[in-house]
Amino acid sequence: MSETGSATIKNHAAFIWSVADLLRGDYKQSEYGKVILPLTVIRRLDCVLEPTKQAVLDAHRQYGDRPQILAAKAGKCLILGDVDPTSPETEC
């Protein structure tokens, strides 16, 4: 790796750590992971689910906040027994 590339990586690393120090704020260093890890997981889920976000929002507008639909769907799967809910043939 060239000296320029190495310097660039060091600059990026220094910038990331400076931002981390700002974000840490009042948290002790030992508590920092308890905050950052959940936020990282939430951000990752947000990125992974982005392609279906609009469909989910549309379905929510259509059905509203009706937990009984989910309960009925889950109950059907439980009644059927050894059903693989990830299988395309399963309609539960």
C-alpha positions as CSV (number, residue, x, y, z in Angstrom):
1,M,0.0,0.0,0.0
2,S,1.3,3.4,-0.8
3,E,2.0,6.1,1.7
4,T,-0.9,8.2,0.4
5,G,-3.3,5.2,0.8
6,S,-2.0,4.5,4.3
7,A,-2.4,8.2,5.3
8,T,-5.9,8.3,3.9
9,I,-6.9,5.2,5.9
10,K,-5.4,6.8,9.1
11,N,-7.3,10.0,8.4
12,H,-10.5,8.1,8.0
13,A,-9.9,6.1,11.2
14,A,-9.1,9.3,13.1
15,F,-12.3,10.9,11.8
16,I,-14.4,7.9,12.8
17,W,-13.0,7.8,16.3
18,S,-13.5,11.5,16.7
19,V,-17.2,11.1,15.7
20,A,-17.5,8.1,18.1
21,D,-16.1,10.3,20.9
22,L,-18.7,13.0,20.2
23,L,-21.5,10.4,20.0
24,R,-20.4,8.8,23.2
25,G,-21.2,11.9,25.1
26,D,-22.0,11.2,28.8
27,Y,-21.6,7.4,28.4
28,K,-18.7,5.7,30.1
29,Q,-16.4,3.8,27.8
30,S,-17.6,0.5,29.2
31,E,-21.3,1.4,28.5
32,Y,-20.7,2.6,24.9
33,G,-21.1,-0.9,23.4
34,K,-24.5,-1.2,25.1
35,V,-25.7,1.8,23.1
36,I,-23.9,1.4,19.8
37,L,-24.6,-2.3,19.2
38,P,-28.4,-2.0,19.3
39,L,-28.3,1.1,17.1
40,T,-26.1,-0.8,14.7
41,V,-28.5,-3.7,14.6
42,I,-31.5,-1.3,14.1
43,R,-29.6,0.5,11.2
44,R,-28.7,-2.9,9.6
45,L,-32.4,-4.0,9.8
46,D,-33.5,-0.7,8.3
47,C,-31.1,-1.2,5.3
48,V,-32.1,-4.8,4.8
49,L,-35.8,-4.1,4.9
50,E,-35.7,-1.0,2.8
51,P,-36.9,-2.7,-0.4
52,T,-40.1,-3.8,1.3
53,K,-40.7,-0.7,3.4
54,Q,-43.2,0.9,1.0
55,A,-45.3,-2.3,0.7
56,V,-45.4,-2.6,4.5
57,L,-46.5,1.0,4.9
58,D,-49.2,0.4,2.3
59,A,-50.4,-2.7,4.0
60,H,-50.5,-0.8,7.3
61,R,-52.6,1.9,5.7
62,Q,-54.9,-0.8,4.3
63,Y,-55.3,-2.9,7.4
64,G,-54.6,-0.4,10.1
65,D,-53.5,-1.5,13.5
66,R,-55.3,-4.9,13.6
67,P,-53.3,-7.3,15.7
68,Q,-56.1,-9.9,15.4
69,I,-55.0,-10.5,11.8
70,L,-51.5,-11.4,13.0
71,A,-52.9,-13.5,15.8
72,A,-55.2,-15.4,13.5
73,K,-52.3,-16.0,11.0
74,A,-50.0,-17.2,13.8
75,G,-52.7,-19.4,15.3
76,K,-53.3,-21.1,11.9
77,C,-49.6,-22.0,11.8
78,L,-49.7,-23.3,15.3
79,I,-52.8,-25.4,14.6
80,L,-51.2,-27.0,11.5
81,G,-48.3,-28.2,13.6
82,D,-45.0,-29.1,11.8
83,V,-45.3,-26.4,9.1
84,D,-42.3,-24.6,7.9
85,P,-43.4,-20.9,7.7
86,T,-40.4,-20.1,5.5
87,S,-41.5,-22.6,2.8
88,P,-43.1,-21.1,-0.3
89,E,-45.7,-23.9,-0.2
90,T,-46.9,-22.9,3.3
91,E,-49.8,-20.5,3.4
92,C,-49.8,-19.6,7.0
